[in-house]
Amino acid sequence: MSEWQQGTIKIPKKDWSKLKSLLLKKYNLLIERDHKIASSLYLILKEEAKNKRNFKYREKAVLKLSKLNLSPGSIYRIEDSLFLTEPVHAKKLFKPKKKHFLSATNKTLTLNMTTFSINFDNTNRQVSWIVPEGNYAVMLTYEHVIAKEFFLILSSINWTKNTGGVIVGKDNFKIDNYVIHKFGPLGEKINPMNPKTLLVL
C-alpha cells in the first residue's frame, strides 16, 4: 500500500533549541548503539569463521540482525560498516569504523533515517518532516524511535502566535493532501487544498 507524508512546522523561539537538542541526543544514542552492535557482531562472526572455509559472513550477519528488531536504517548502517561494497554473498568482513557511525552536531541540518527524514531550518526555526512515498512507508516510520521522539516533542510544545503547521499525506484509505497532524495556530489556518494558505509560513 503506497503511503507518504510531508510538512513544515514553525517552532516557537523558546522551544527551538530544546527540540533540536532532544532529537540530536536521541539520534546520537541510536548511532552509538548501532556502532556497538556492529563491533560486537564483527567479533562474533570472526570467531565463528575460525577454521571454516568459504564462511558466509553476510548470510550469518543478516540472520543475526533479523533477531534484534532493528529499523531498516540501522540494519543498513551496520551491514554497510561490515561489508562496505562487497556483494550480497560477501566472503570478506571489515572491522566497523567510527566514520560509518558519525554523530550529529548542532550544525547538522538533516537526520536521514532511510524511511523518513527530518530537516532543520535554523534561520526560520522550521522543522520539516518527510516520508517518501512507498509501500507501508508510514507504518514503518512511526515505529521508529526518532519518529516517536519527534511527535512526543511536538505534542509538548506550548504553541504561540504564528507558529505550528500541518503534516499532510496519503495513507491506505485517504486521498492525497489529507491532513494527518495539526500543530498550533498555523495548523488551524493552513488548508493544503488551498495553496494561498501556505503563504502564512
C-alpha atoms as a printed R data frame, in Angstrom:
    type eleno elety resid chain resno      x       y      z
1   ATOM     1    CA   MET     A     1  0.000   0.000  0.000
2   ATOM     2    CA   SER     A     2  1.520   3.304 -1.122
3   ATOM     3    CA   GLU     A     3  1.810   5.988  1.561
4   ATOM     4    CA   TRP     A     4  3.619   9.297  2.058
5   ATOM     5    CA   GLN     A     5  3.742  12.278  4.419
6   ATOM     6    CA   GLN     A     6  5.335  15.723  4.498
7   ATOM     7    CA   GLY     A     7  5.012  19.002  6.301
8   ATOM     8    CA   THR     A     8  6.857  22.019  7.687
9   ATOM     9    CA   ILE     A     9  6.323  23.197 11.256
10  ATOM    10    CA   LYS     A    10  7.263  26.640 12.608
11  ATOM    11    CA   ILE     A    11  8.641  26.224 16.141
12  ATOM    12    CA   PRO     A    12  8.325  28.899 18.875
13  ATOM    13    CA   LYS     A    13 11.612  30.638 19.595
14  ATOM    14    CA   LYS     A    14 11.856  29.355 23.165
15  ATOM    15    CA   ASP     A    15 11.396  25.734 22.042
16  ATOM    16    CA   TRP     A    16 13.719  25.630 19.020
17  ATOM    17    CA   SER     A    17 16.933  24.758 20.848
18  ATOM    18    CA   LYS     A    18 15.135  22.219 23.021
19  ATOM    19    CA   LEU     A    19 13.609  20.434 20.030
20  ATOM    20    CA   LYS     A    20 16.946  20.170 18.248
21  ATOM    21    CA   SER     A    21 18.829  19.128 21.378
22  ATOM    22    CA   LEU     A    22 16.400  16.325 22.237
23  ATOM    23    CA   LEU     A    23 16.270  14.974 18.689
24  ATOM    24    CA   LEU     A    24 20.041  15.092 18.205
25  ATOM    25    CA   LYS     A    25 20.604  13.386 21.558
26  ATOM    26    CA   LYS     A    26 18.172  10.587 20.692
27  ATOM    27    CA   TYR     A    27 19.780  10.212 17.249
28  ATOM    28    CA   ASN     A    28 23.301  10.019 18.699
29  ATOM    29    CA   LEU     A    29 22.245   7.377 21.208
30  ATOM    30    CA   LEU     A    30 20.861   5.352 18.301
31  ATOM    31    CA   ILE     A    31 24.077   5.726 16.293
32  ATOM    32    CA   GLU     A    32 26.181   4.759 19.310
33  ATOM    33    CA   ARG     A    33 24.050   1.662 19.862
34  ATOM    34    CA   ASP     A    34 24.397   0.651 16.190
35  ATOM    35    CA   HIS     A    35 28.171   1.046 16.432
36  ATOM    36    CA   LYS     A    36 28.293  -1.237 19.474
37  ATOM    37    CA   ILE     A    37 26.126  -3.847 17.739
38  ATOM    38    CA   ALA     A    38 28.330  -3.746 14.627
39  ATOM    39    CA   SER     A    39 31.534  -4.084 16.653
40  ATOM    40    CA   SER     A    40 30.108  -6.959 18.678
41  ATOM    41    CA   LEU     A    41 28.799  -8.703 15.570
42  ATOM    42    CA   TYR     A    42 32.215  -8.364 13.924
43  ATOM    43    CA   LEU     A    43 33.894 -10.219 16.808
44  ATOM    44    CA   ILE     A    44 31.205 -12.912 16.862
45  ATOM    45    CA   LEU     A    45 31.465 -13.567 13.131
46  ATOM    46    CA   LYS     A    46 35.266 -13.654 13.211
47  ATOM    47    CA   GLU     A    47 35.118 -16.234 15.997
48  ATOM    48    CA   GLU     A    48 32.520 -18.373 14.204
49  ATOM    49    CA   ALA     A    49 34.542 -18.277 10.979
50  ATOM    50    CA   LYS     A    50 37.709 -19.712 12.530
51  ATOM    51    CA   ASN     A    51 38.943 -22.834 10.716
52  ATOM    52    CA   LYS     A    52 35.995 -22.696  8.293
53  ATOM    53    CA   ARG     A    53 36.442 -22.300  4.552
54  ATOM    54    CA   ASN     A    54 34.099 -20.119  2.499
55  ATOM    55    CA   PHE     A    55 32.328 -18.856  5.584
56  ATOM    56    CA   LYS     A    56 29.257 -16.871  4.500
57  ATOM    57    CA   TYR     A    57 29.679 -13.749  6.599
58  ATOM    58    CA   ARG     A    58 26.816 -11.751  5.161
59  ATOM    59    CA   GLU     A    59 24.259 -14.517  5.386
60  ATOM    60    CA   LYS     A    60 25.200 -15.091  9.020
61  ATOM    61    CA   ALA     A    61 25.099 -11.342  9.743
62  ATOM    62    CA   VAL     A    62 21.671 -10.902  8.164
63  ATOM    63    CA   LEU     A    63 20.308 -13.815 10.207
64  ATOM    64    CA   LYS     A    64 21.651 -12.425 13.478
65  ATOM    65    CA   LEU     A    65 20.477  -8.872 12.756
66  ATOM    66    CA   SER     A    66 16.970 -10.110 11.915
67  ATOM    67    CA   LYS     A    67 16.604 -11.257 15.530
68  ATOM    68    CA   LEU     A    68 17.344  -7.819 17.022
69  ATOM    69    CA   ASN     A    69 14.191  -5.919 15.996
70  ATOM    70    CA   LEU     A    70 16.172  -3.084 14.385
71  ATOM    71    CA   SER     A    71 14.884  -0.440 11.982
72  ATOM    72    CA   PRO     A    72 15.746  -0.735  8.261
73  ATOM    73    CA   GLY     A    73 18.118   2.220  8.643
74  ATOM    74    CA   SER     A    74 20.056   0.624 11.492
75  ATOM    75    CA   ILE     A    75 20.350  -2.676  9.641
76  ATOM    76    CA   TYR     A    76 21.642  -0.905  6.524
77  ATOM    77    CA   ARG     A    77 24.139   1.154  8.584
78  ATOM    78    CA   ILE     A    78 25.505  -1.903 10.391
79  ATOM    79    CA   GLU     A    79 25.753  -4.045  7.256
80  ATOM    80    CA   ASP     A    80 27.429  -1.226  5.360
81  ATOM    81    CA   SER     A    81 30.112  -0.913  8.054
82  ATOM    82    CA   LEU     A    82 30.819  -4.656  7.998
83  ATOM    83    CA   PHE     A    83 30.796  -5.299  4.260
84  ATOM    84    CA   LEU     A    84 31.353  -1.914  2.564
85  ATOM    85    CA   THR     A    85 30.840  -2.516 -1.171
86  ATOM    86    CA   GLU     A    86 31.084  -6.280 -1.004
87  ATOM    87    CA   PRO     A    87 28.341  -8.199 -2.901
88  ATOM    88    CA   VAL     A    88 25.380  -9.815 -1.189
89  ATOM    89    CA   HIS     A    89 27.203 -13.152 -0.819
90  ATOM    90    CA   ALA     A    90 30.222 -11.469  0.756
91  ATOM    91    CA   LYS     A    91 33.033 -13.682  1.969
92  ATOM    92    CA   LYS     A    92 35.042 -10.822  3.421
93  ATOM    93    CA   LEU     A    93 34.411  -8.984  6.656
94  ATOM    94    CA   PHE     A    94 35.591  -5.484  7.584
95  ATOM    95    CA   LYS     A    95 36.058  -4.086 11.063
96  ATOM    96    CA   PRO     A    96 33.462  -1.319 11.671
97  ATOM    97    CA   LYS     A    97 34.925   2.185 11.762
98  ATOM    98    CA   LYS     A    98 33.660   5.291 13.507
99  ATOM    99    CA   LYS     A    99 33.240   7.070 10.164
100 ATOM   100    CA   HIS     A   100 30.258   4.824  9.464
101 ATOM   101    CA   PHE     A   101 28.595   5.986 12.682
102 ATOM   102    CA   LEU     A   102 29.048   9.747 12.749
103 ATOM   103    CA   SER     A   103 27.268  11.668 15.482
104 ATOM   104    CA   ALA     A   104 25.005  14.608 14.702
105 ATOM   105    CA   THR     A   105 26.030  18.081 15.894
106 ATOM   106    CA   ASN     A   106 24.248  21.386 16.281
107 ATOM   107    CA   LYS     A   107 25.333  22.120 12.689
108 ATOM   108    CA   THR     A   108 23.501  19.048 11.377
109 ATOM   109    CA   LEU     A   109 20.652  20.100  9.087
110 ATOM   110    CA   THR     A   110 19.185  16.699  8.199
111 ATOM   111    CA   LEU     A   111 18.539  13.466 10.051
112 ATOM   112    CA   ASN     A   112 18.154  10.872  7.302
113 ATOM   113    CA   MET     A   113 16.591   7.745  8.728
114 ATOM   114    CA   THR     A   114 16.180   5.802  5.435
115 ATOM   115    CA   THR     A   115 12.367   5.562  5.553
116 ATOM   116    CA   PHE     A   116 11.985   9.235  6.558
117 ATOM   117    CA   SER     A   117 13.942  12.412  7.186
118 ATOM   118    CA   ILE     A   118 13.779  15.440  9.473
119 ATOM   119    CA   ASN     A   119 15.228  18.740  8.200
120 ATOM   120    CA   PHE     A   120 16.166  21.768 10.288
121 ATOM   121    CA   ASP     A   121 15.940  25.368  9.070
122 ATOM   122    CA   ASN     A   122 17.756  27.326 11.783
123 ATOM   123    CA   THR     A   123 17.131  30.718 10.204
124 ATOM   124    CA   ASN     A   124 13.345  30.402 10.179
125 ATOM   125    CA   ARG     A   125 13.066  27.948 13.098
126 ATOM   126    CA   GLN     A   126 11.238  25.453 10.914
127 ATOM   127    CA   VAL     A   127 11.436  21.685 11.007
128 ATOM   128    CA   SER     A   128 10.347  19.597  8.018
129 ATOM   129    CA   TRP     A   129  9.045  16.040  8.180
130 ATOM   130    CA   ILE     A   130  9.311  13.908  5.030
131 ATOM   131    CA   VAL     A   131  8.231  10.322  4.444
132 ATOM   132    CA   PRO     A   132  8.861   9.474  0.760
133 ATOM   133    CA   GLU     A   133  6.157   7.509 -0.990
134 ATOM   134    CA   GLY     A   134  6.434   3.756 -0.598
135 ATOM   135    CA   ASN     A   135  4.591   0.617  0.413
136 ATOM   136    CA   TYR     A   136  3.804   0.748  4.132
137 ATOM   137    CA   ALA     A   137  6.285   3.653  4.391
138 ATOM   138    CA   VAL     A   138  4.330   5.490  7.091
139 ATOM   139    CA   MET     A   139  3.692   2.359  9.127
140 ATOM   140    CA   LEU     A   140  7.416   1.542  9.210
141 ATOM   141    CA   THR     A   141  8.310   5.139 10.025
142 ATOM   142    CA   TYR     A   142  6.007   5.516 13.016
143 ATOM   143    CA   GLU     A   143  7.610   2.503 14.675
144 ATOM   144    CA   HIS     A   144 10.995   4.260 14.649
145 ATOM   145    CA   VAL     A   145 12.357   5.656 17.927
146 ATOM   146    CA   ILE     A   146 13.286   9.000 16.305
147 ATOM   147    CA   ALA     A   147  9.790   9.417 14.848
148 ATOM   148    CA   LYS     A   148  8.254   8.708 18.258
149 ATOM   149    CA   GLU     A   149 10.560  11.270 19.871
150 ATOM   150    CA   PHE     A   150  9.731  13.853 17.190
151 ATOM   151    CA   PHE     A   151  5.983  13.716 17.757
152 ATOM   152    CA   LEU     A   152  6.401  13.484 21.520
153 ATOM   153    CA   ILE     A   153  8.344  16.767 21.466
154 ATOM   154    CA   LEU     A   154  5.792  18.473 19.201
155 ATOM   155    CA   SER     A   155  2.967  17.388 21.495
156 ATOM   156    CA   SER     A   156  4.699  19.049 24.477
157 ATOM   157    CA   ILE     A   157  5.179  22.479 22.857
158 ATOM   158    CA   ASN     A   158  3.184  25.467 24.074
159 ATOM   159    CA   TRP     A   159  2.366  26.945 20.675
160 ATOM   160    CA   THR     A   160  2.343  30.720 20.220
161 ATOM   161    CA   LYS     A   161  1.073  33.113 17.573
162 ATOM   162    CA   ASN     A   162  2.374  32.419 14.050
163 ATOM   163    CA   THR     A   163  3.803  29.019 14.974
164 ATOM   164    CA   GLY     A   164  2.773  25.477 14.141
165 ATOM   165    CA   GLY     A   165  1.766  23.951 10.831
166 ATOM   166    CA   VAL     A   166  0.393  20.769  9.317
167 ATOM   167    CA   ILE     A   167  1.643  17.421  8.107
168 ATOM   168    CA   VAL     A   168 -0.244  16.113  5.124
169 ATOM   169    CA   GLY     A   169 -0.036  12.871  3.238
170 ATOM   170    CA   LYS     A   170 -1.734   9.833  1.860
171 ATOM   171    CA   ASP     A   171 -2.473   6.612  3.661
172 ATOM   172    CA   ASN     A   172 -4.223   3.451  2.540
173 ATOM   173    CA   PHE     A   173 -7.688   4.967  2.832
174 ATOM   174    CA   LYS     A   174 -7.387   8.731  2.227
175 ATOM   175    CA   ILE     A   175 -6.778  10.909 -0.826
176 ATOM   176    CA   ASP     A   176 -3.592  12.937 -1.332
177 ATOM   177    CA   ASN     A   177 -3.045  16.017  0.871
178 ATOM   178    CA   TYR     A   178 -5.146  14.632  3.657
179 ATOM   179    CA   VAL     A   179 -4.247  16.463  6.900
180 ATOM   180    CA   ILE     A   180 -2.601  13.941  9.247
181 ATOM   181    CA   HIS     A   181 -1.462  16.284 12.034
182 ATOM   182    CA   LYS     A   182 -2.212  19.903 13.024
183 ATOM   183    CA   PHE     A   183  0.008  21.967 15.301
184 ATOM   184    CA   GLY     A   184 -0.512  25.405 16.801
185 ATOM   185    CA   PRO     A   185 -2.374  28.425 15.377
186 ATOM   186    CA   LEU     A   186 -0.871  27.948 11.912
187 ATOM   187    CA   GLY     A   187 -2.141  24.397 11.864
188 ATOM   188    CA   GLU     A   188 -5.660  25.745 12.120
189 ATOM   189    CA   LYS     A   189 -5.152  28.264  9.315
190 ATOM   190    CA   ILE     A   190 -3.451  26.084  6.700
191 ATOM   191    CA   ASN     A   191 -5.598  24.270  4.168
192 ATOM   192    CA   PRO     A   192 -3.427  22.066  1.901
193 ATOM   193    CA   MET     A   193 -6.114  22.166 -0.782
194 ATOM   194    CA   ASN     A   194 -5.811  25.977 -0.915
195 ATOM   195    CA   PRO     A   195 -2.204  26.984 -1.883
196 ATOM   196    CA   LYS     A   196 -2.804  30.588 -0.749
197 ATOM   197    CA   THR     A   197 -2.978  29.486  2.895
198 ATOM   198    CA   LEU     A   198  0.533  28.011  2.652
199 ATOM   199    CA   LEU     A   199  1.885  31.573  2.418
200 ATOM   200    CA   VAL     A   200  1.333  32.064  6.155
201 ATOM   201    CA   LEU     A   201  4.598  30.204  6.739
